[in-house]
Amino acid sequence: MSRELVDRYADALVDHSRLVIVLLLVATLVVGAGAALGSAGEGGIGQFETDSEERAALDEIEATYDTDDAVVAQIVVRDEGGDVLTKESLLSGLRLQQEMRSDESIDATLRNESGVVGLENVVATAAYYEDRAGAGNQTNASTAPPPTLDQQIAALESRSDAEVESLLERVLAPDAETRGGDPYQFLPADYDPGATSADARITFVFQVDGSAGDADPQAAYDAQVEIDGLVEERFDDAFVFGQGVTDDASTRAVGDSFTIITPVALVLVLGVLAIAYRDVVDVLIGVFGIGVVMAWLAGAQGWLGIPSSQLLIAVPFLLIGLSIDYSLHVVMRYREAREGDLDTDDTATGRRDPTAAMRTGVAGVVLALAAATFSTGVGFLSNYVSPLTAIRDFAVLSGAGILATFVVFAALVPAVKLEIERLLDRFGRERRNPAVGVTPGPINRALGAAGGLARRAPLGVLVIAVLVASAGAYGATGIDTEFNRTDFLPEDAPDWAKSLPGPLAAGDFDVRENAQYLGENFRQRGQDAEAQVLLRGEITDPETLRAIDAATREANPDDAIADRPDGAAAAETPATVLRAVAAENDSLAAAIDARDADGDGLPDEDVAAVYDALFDAAPERAAGVLYRTDGGDYESARLTVGVQGDASAQTVAEDVRAFAASIEASAPVSAVATGGPVVTAVLQDALLETLIQALAVTLVVIGAFLLGLYWWRTGAPDLAAVALAPVVLALAWLLGTMALFDVPFNSETAVVTSLAIGLGVDYSIHFTERFVDERRRHDGLDAALSATVAGTGGALLGSAATTATGFGVLALALAPPLQRFGIVTGLSIVYAFVACITVLPSLLVLRERAIERWAARESVASGGD
């Protein structure tokens, strides 16, 4: 957009301002209709896959094994008087199960067989079979039907407290063989094997996934919330943990956050705008422009069919910040032109009429707005290379919103302001509102000090900035890049938030604390709480079975792999299944005994025959850990490994790979670590790598754009490096701060860095463009720099203060993702402004002095010739 083109655009805008208003309002209605007529719905973060050994192994498992795809929730009962193994507590657990089964909405989601399983069931089942045996009923243990829930309750009720304690001694004995499952899987990791008391126990709830396609099993999730209510009524200290409960808590935390934050943000932002504008009309015009941009955003989302997700919460905040920035530049440039502070020729024109002032103001700012729009748009559209659907949607919607912001504030808002100014002028309303930072005052002095520092010690400013950036870059090398799902769970609200009046008061959110307790004390169930190991090769070799057993028994207690109370890894393997089924099936036990030379309960020869017996005795359990072809050959084995729920995906992947490697080193098989947490770690690493590549591409593309822009406009391509350098330095400051305060750099915060680059380049372009214009009008560097710092610096200050305030209040949010987004974004804006007002003027001064020295040397050289 050349100077002539800019002038023609400004002429067309002021000459046809009413037509511009009508056309853009009609366009707003058309685009905004997409919010009602479009197909946007609810969506999640999205799924994606990468080609990896771990993914291939998981696909093989899903294709060849009878995997359990149930939705899983956990009920944890804690420290009821120091013991949760009393008769009363166990009966309460069974009666809770009765309530769940009697509730139609809950029961409809429960698996028919073993929908709810806990230690209370194991103990009551043992009591039931003892009663049958005592009554002379010698039904074979392998064929007797399991007791119903009513029969379990009756068997336990018939015993005294002392008899229940004696029963617990038999059931929980380390060498006991019990029906109903391994009792240790329901007890905490610090439980002392054989003890008849414990401070906590866990019950698993297995639900049917009734969703279609990739949709969430919402009925199961809703039932989990209902179960949580029943648990609170029945137990003094207990909780339910599951995806439905965490989703409910996260939704309520986000809602409560915005209930608290919205009025605070509104007051602060309007307050800063009032200080910056000092005029109600201009504030209202700015708010009107923001409203139109939000209408375009909602409409674009509908027409493009982009589903809502937590990630898209960032887009309105981004556009509000960008809108405030654009509005301040348009209004302040108009004010400067109106008061005669912005002269475009050698003769000062004095105070202009509204039409001439808007023509001059728009012509002076629209090119910078267009360049900032392109660079900011590139910064966000670069995320489209992400394999995550939601991040691609974020990129597209951000790009559409940034374009809408440019259209609204480069055309509609100037036209509306011009018509209002003309109207007020006709009514004789004298409006003398100088631009912020131009007139004498504290803001002008502060900006002048920054500009003066750049003129007096530019090299010192640059050295300090580079040293801080170097420290930041060094700190960034140790920044946490791990993905931990507990980091996304809401924290309990602080006391001040709970004490707010009426609807502003925050609720209780202990889901994060519960997740940490669960992860530290129990083996969890479900996709995110279990890893898997796929073994291929000589599956029936006795060494393979011994290696599996040894790896399970020699687990490191400091690993992310969950432990059983006896110290072994909480894993389901061919070895554990053989022992468990043999305890209930006499024929399998006999087959193992005939081949067990060392008495460890596992065959030392003819393993294939024992596996055949396992399939005959318990085909479903056998099919969960062994893959047998139609020809009867055993091709692979699957190990399901419980992991700590509060461990990061990367830590889980590392420890499960070590577990697999220990088996592979001792047996003639290959072992591949896979499963939900491991694949999540692989995908997170791939995603983070993609986002870093996108940031690099962003810098390259923006650099190339600025190079072409300044080469075309001024014949000085080096201005591109000058404009981009503060952005890179500010980004290094930001990453260093994140490392200092342990803010992780993951797929969430990596997206925010795009905003840092986008707004940083926006600030640099505005400042550099203004300096180029001022340098053309002034003979001296000092005068041009002072005018730039006072004029554009004031607008940038108002924009940065308003936007950083709007984002910064998110630090009060109860949802950690919102907190991190607000803190990181607020810091990025502050750093971008500081770099623009200190580093950029210093670079411009150093560049001018270098040009002068070069010109002087050339002059001397020419004179010498």
Rosetta blueprint (number, residue, H / E / L):
1 M L
2 S L
3 R H
4 E H
5 L H
6 V H
7 D H
8 R H
9 Y H
10 A H
11 D H
12 A H
13 L H
14 V H
15 D H
16 H L
17 S H
18 R H
19 L H
20 V H
21 I H
22 V H
23 L H
24 L H
25 L H
26 V H
27 A H
28 T H
29 L H
30 V H
31 V H
32 G H
33 A L
34 G H
35 A H
36 A H
37 L H
38 G L
39 S L
40 A L
41 G L
42 E E
43 G L
44 G L
45 I L
46 G L
47 Q L
48 F L
49 E L
50 T L
51 D L
52 S L
53 E H
54 E H
55 R H
56 A H
57 A H
58 L H
59 D H
60 E H
61 I H
62 E H
63 A H
64 T H
65 Y L
66 D L
67 T L
68 D L
69 D L
70 A L
71 V E
72 V E
73 A E
74 Q E
75 I E
76 V E
77 V E
78 R E
79 D L
80 E L
81 G L
82 G L
83 D L
84 V L
85 L L
86 T L
87 K H
88 E H
89 S H
90 L H
91 L H
92 S H
93 G H
94 L H
95 R H
96 L H
97 Q H
98 Q H
99 E H
100 M H
101 R H
102 S H
103 D L
104 E H
105 S H
106 I H
107 D H
108 A L
109 T L
110 L E
111 R L
112 N L
113 E L
114 S L
115 G L
116 V E
117 V E
118 G E
119 L H
120 E H
121 N H
122 V H
123 V H
124 A H
125 T H
126 A H
127 A H
128 Y H
129 Y H
130 E H
131 D H
132 R H
133 A H
134 G H
135 A L
136 G L
137 N L
138 Q L
139 T L
140 N L
141 A L
142 S L
143 T L
144 A L
145 P L
146 P L
147 P L
148 T L
149 L H
150 D H
151 Q H
152 Q H
153 I H
154 A H
155 A H
156 L H
157 E H
158 S L
159 R L
160 S L
161 D H
162 A H
163 E H
164 V H
165 E H
166 S H
167 L H
168 L H
169 E H
170 R H
171 V H
172 L L
173 A L
174 P L
175 D L
176 A L
177 E L
178 T L
179 R L
180 G L
181 G L
182 D L
183 P H
184 Y H
185 Q H
186 F H
187 L L
188 P L
189 A L
190 D L
191 Y L
192 D L
193 P L
194 G L
195 A L
196 T L
197 S L
198 A L
199 D L
200 A E
201 R E
202 I E
203 T E
204 F E
205 V E
206 F E
207 Q E
208 V L
209 D L
210 G L
211 S L
212 A L
213 G L
214 D L
215 A L
216 D L
217 P L
218 Q H
219 A H
220 A H
221 Y H
222 D H
223 A H
224 Q H
225 V H
226 E H
227 I H
228 D H
229 G H
230 L H
231 V H
232 E H
233 E H
234 R H
235 F L
236 D L
237 D L
238 A E
239 F E
240 V E
241 F E
242 G L
243 Q H
244 G H
245 V H
246 T H
247 D H
248 D H
249 A H
250 S H
251 T H
252 R H
253 A H
254 V H
255 G H
256 D H
257 S H
258 F H
259 T H
260 I H
261 I H
262 T H
263 P H
264 V H
265 A H
266 L H
267 V H
268 L H
269 V H
270 L H
271 G H
272 V H
273 L H
274 A H
275 I H
276 A H
277 Y H
278 R L
279 D L
280 V H
281 V H
282 D H
283 V H
284 L H
285 I H
286 G H
287 V H
288 F H
289 G H
290 I H
291 G H
292 V H
293 V H
294 M H
295 A H
296 W H
297 L H
298 A H
299 G H
300 A H
301 Q H
302 G H
303 W H
304 L H
305 G L
306 I L
307 P L
308 S E
309 S L
310 Q H
311 L H
312 L H
313 I H
314 A H
315 V H
316 P H
317 F H
318 L H
319 L H
320 I H
321 G H
322 L H
323 S H
324 I H
325 D H
326 Y H
327 S H
328 L H
329 H H
330 V H
331 V H
332 M H
333 R H
334 Y H
335 R H
336 E H
337 A H
338 R H
339 E H
340 G L
341 D L
342 L L
343 D L
344 T L
345 D L
346 D L
347 T L
348 A L
349 T L
350 G L
351 R L
352 R L
353 D L
354 P H
355 T H
356 A H
357 A H
358 M H
359 R H
360 T H
361 G H
362 V H
363 A H
364 G H
365 V H
366 V H
367 L H
368 A H
369 L H
370 A H
371 A H
372 A H
373 T H
374 F H
375 S H
376 T H
377 G H
378 V H
379 G H
380 F H
381 L H
382 S H
383 N H
384 Y H
385 V H
386 S L
387 P L
388 L L
389 T H
390 A H
391 I H
392 R H
393 D H
394 F H
395 A H
396 V H
397 L H
398 S H
399 G H
400 A H
401 G H
402 I H
403 L H
404 A H
405 T H
406 F H
407 V H
408 V H
409 F H
410 A H
411 A H
412 L H
413 V H
414 P H
415 A H
416 V H
417 K H
418 L H
419 E H
420 I H
421 E H
422 R H
423 L H
424 L H
425 D H
426 R H
427 F L
428 G L
429 R L
430 E L
431 R L
432 R L
433 N L
434 P L
435 A L
436 V L
437 G L
438 V L
439 T L
440 P L
441 G L
442 P H
443 I H
444 N H
445 R H
446 A H
447 L H
448 G H
449 A H
450 A H
451 G H
452 G H
453 L H
454 A H
455 R H
456 R H
457 A L
458 P H
459 L H
460 G H
461 V H
462 L H
463 V H
464 I H
465 A H
466 V H
467 L H
468 V H
469 A H
470 S H
471 A H
472 G H
473 A H
474 Y H
475 G H
476 A H
477 T L
478 G L
479 I L
480 D L
481 T L
482 E L
483 F L
484 N L
485 R H
486 T H
487 D H
488 F H
489 L L
490 P L
491 E L
492 D L
493 A L
494 P L
495 D H
496 W H
497 A H
498 K H
499 S L
500 L L
501 P L
502 G H
503 P H
504 L H
505 A L
506 A L
507 G L
508 D L
509 F L
510 D L
511 V H
512 R H
513 E H
514 N H
515 A H
516 Q H
517 Y H
518 L H
519 G H
520 E H
521 N H
522 F L
523 R L
524 Q L
525 R L
526 G L
527 Q H
528 D H
529 A H
530 E E
531 A E
532 Q E
533 V E
534 L E
535 L E
536 R E
537 G E
538 E L
539 I L
540 T L
541 D L
542 P H
543 E H
544 T H
545 L H
546 R H
547 A H
548 I H
549 D H
550 A H
551 A H
552 T H
553 R H
554 E L
555 A L
556 N L
557 P L
558 D L
559 D L
560 A L
561 I E
562 A L
563 D E
564 R L
565 P L
566 D L
567 G L
568 A L
569 A E
570 A L
571 A E
572 E E
573 T L
574 P H
575 A H
576 T H
577 V H
578 L H
579 R H
580 A H
581 V H
582 A H
583 A L
584 E L
585 N L
586 D H
587 S H
588 L H
589 A H
590 A H
591 A H
592 I H
593 D H
594 A L
595 R L
596 D L
597 A L
598 D L
599 G L
600 D L
601 G L
602 L L
603 P L
604 D L
605 E L
606 D L
607 V H
608 A H
609 A H
610 V H
611 Y H
612 D H
613 A H
614 L H
615 F H
616 D H
617 A H
618 A L
619 P H
620 E H
621 R H
622 A H
623 A H
624 G H
625 V H
626 L E
627 Y E
628 R E
629 T L
630 D L
631 G L
632 G L
633 D L
634 Y E
635 E E
636 S E
637 A E
638 R E
639 L E
640 T E
641 V E
642 G E
643 V E
644 Q L
645 G L
646 D L
647 A L
648 S L
649 A H
650 Q H
651 T H
652 V H
653 A H
654 E H
655 D H
656 V H
657 R H
658 A H
659 F H
660 A H
661 A H
662 S H
663 I H
664 E H
665 A H
666 S H
667 A L
668 P L
669 V E
670 S E
671 A E
672 V E
673 A E
674 T E
675 G E
676 G H
677 P H
678 V H
679 V H
680 T H
681 A H
682 V H
683 L H
684 Q H
685 D H
686 A H
687 L H
688 L H
689 E H
690 T H
691 L H
692 I H
693 Q H
694 A H
695 L H
696 A H
697 V H
698 T H
699 L H
700 V H
701 V H
702 I H
703 G H
704 A H
705 F H
706 L H
707 L H
708 G H
709 L H
710 Y H
711 W H
712 W H
713 R H
714 T H
715 G L
716 A L
717 P L
718 D H
719 L H
720 A H
721 A H
722 V H
723 A H
724 L H
725 A H
726 P H
727 V H
728 V H
729 L H
730 A H
731 L H
732 A H
733 W H
734 L H
735 L H
736 G H
737 T H
738 M H
739 A H
740 L H
741 F L
742 D L
743 V L
744 P L
745 F L
746 N L
747 S H
748 E H
749 T H
750 A H
751 V H
752 V H
753 T H
754 S H
755 L H
756 A H
757 I H
758 G H
759 L H
760 G H
761 V H
762 D H
763 Y H
764 S H
765 I H
766 H H
767 F H
768 T H
769 E H
770 R H
771 F H
772 V H
773 D H
774 E H
775 R H
776 R H
777 R H
778 H L
779 D L
780 G L
781 L H
782 D H
783 A H
784 A H
785 L H
786 S H
787 A H
788 T H
789 V H
790 A H
791 G H
792 T H
793 G H
794 G H
795 A H
796 L H
797 L H
798 G H
799 S H
800 A H
801 A H
802 T H
803 T H
804 A H
805 T H
806 G H
807 F H
808 G H
809 V H
810 L H
811 A H
812 L H
813 A L
814 L L
815 A L
816 P H
817 P H
818 L H
819 Q H
820 R H
821 F H
822 G H
823 I H
824 V H
825 T H
826 G H
827 L H
828 S H
829 I H
830 V H
831 Y H
832 A H
833 F H
834 V H
835 A H
836 C H
837 I H
838 T H
839 V H
840 L H
841 P H
842 S H
843 L H
844 L H
845 V H
846 L H
847 R H
848 E H
849 R H
850 A H
851 I H
852 E H
853 R H
854 W H
855 A H
856 A H
857 R H
858 E H
859 S H
860 V H
861 A H
862 S H
863 G H
864 G H
865 D L
